[in-house]
Amino acid sequence: MGLEIDLTDRVVLVTGGVRGVGAGISRTFLAAGATVVACARRPADEPVVHDGKEIEYLPCDVRDGDAVQGMIDTVIARHGRLDHLVNNAGGAPFALAATASKNFHAKIVELNLLAPLLVSQAANAVMQQQPDGGSIVMISSVSGHRASPGTAAYGAAKAGIDNLTQSLAVEWAPKVRVNSLVVGLVETELSEMHYGDRDGIDAVAATVPLGRMARPEDIGRAAAFLASPLAAYVSGASLPVHGGGERPAFLAASTAEHDQQRA
């Protein structure tokens, strides 16, 4: 019998799960048979579906503790359980650290670090009471593991997410597993805002060793693996999902003959 991810009868909450990477995560969990509840501050621009099955949408500002608790209460009232949480909501506009305001930096850290902790706390309180416990997947970023010029507060917050993942994995074991995905470049409907026109997107994608940016479903599949029984002994881990990372800049600048075989 082949290995497969079957999340039938499981209830999954995906924050920011109605567009971009979040929509890809939601679709992947739908494909695995799960009931998917996705939250965002505003509904999807178009339905998030897979094979005729649609997500349930709940409005929520994940920075608001009362709103978060109300959302978790609604999920439990509807379904009686919460098996998996994917903390995907986040992001940051480009802003140089030297000139961005204190309020700007605070809001970026709040959205990308404190909000996932807030949602995780509320989810954990439920999962700890369930016979099967549960799992939490944090969506982190390569920005937390290398310089992040123009998004310094975001990179710092994502570095915090990976450390938070390890701490919660210890505190909340054995009932709740906590892991993170260290996500690289992803092509979404918003890519032109970050990389320019189609030529710009293709040029950036060519810098990835695997020759393309991730698709939202690539991130979804990795999240579904970490949530599934296939990862039952994985907790406190940060899994890179970046297509091999980034080629070091010195290789492009060097005049050495890199194509010669070495003894």
Secondary structure by P-SEA (a helix, b strand, c coil): cbbbbbbccbbbbbcccccaaaaaaaaaaaaaccbbbbbcccccccccccccbbbbbbbbccccaaaaaaaaaaaaaacccccbbbcccccccccccccccaaaaaaaaaaccaaaaaaaaaaaaaaaaccccbbbbbbccccccccccccaaaaaaaaaaaaaaaaaaaaacccbbbbbbbcccccccccccccccaaaaaaaaaaccccccccaaaaaaaaaaaacccccccccbbbbccccccccccccccccccccccc
